[in-house]
Amino acid sequence: MFPRVLLERLLAPWRRGRGAKSYRGQRGVGQAWERLAETHLKRAGYRILDRNVVLRVGEIDFIARDGKTLCFIEVKGRHGTEFGGPAAAVTPAKQRRIYRAAEAYLQRHRPARSACRFDVVTILDQGGAPVVEILRGAFEGPVRPRVRR
């Protein structure tokens, strides 16, 4: 049985497709939530331009167009509301990182001048069907840093 398992592991990347690595655990849950968010964004009329953009200053889950507006989208999911809803996880510090990453993206790619917006897709999965909500214009940047004492 060992050669069969080894062969399956060697062939797995080609079966899934290039770059479509699937993770287990929390990272895998995050990937599933991002796929669900992408489906809902497309249904809502967004045109996805880029996904999981990693820059030196931060990461942006989705960059999309909603009409003529360029949207920087963060996906947040929770399994329950014991510690607040998914939108509560987009803290001011996270907003600052997203804003800085958006600035870096705009400097690097220089898209045509258009309005920009920061959206958040929240996913609440409490065992049944996940509840997905798109919060358009969820926050405005830049967020002032916290005063340390």
Buried (B, 14 or more C-beta within 10 A) or exposed (E): EEEEEEEEEEEEEEEEEEEEEEEEEEEEBBBBBBEBBBEBBEEBEBEBBEBEBEBEBBEBBBBBBBEEBBBBBBBBBBEEEEEEEBBEBBEEEBBBBBBBBBBBBEEEEEEEEEEBBBBBBBBBBEEEEBEBEBBEEBBEBEBEEEEEE
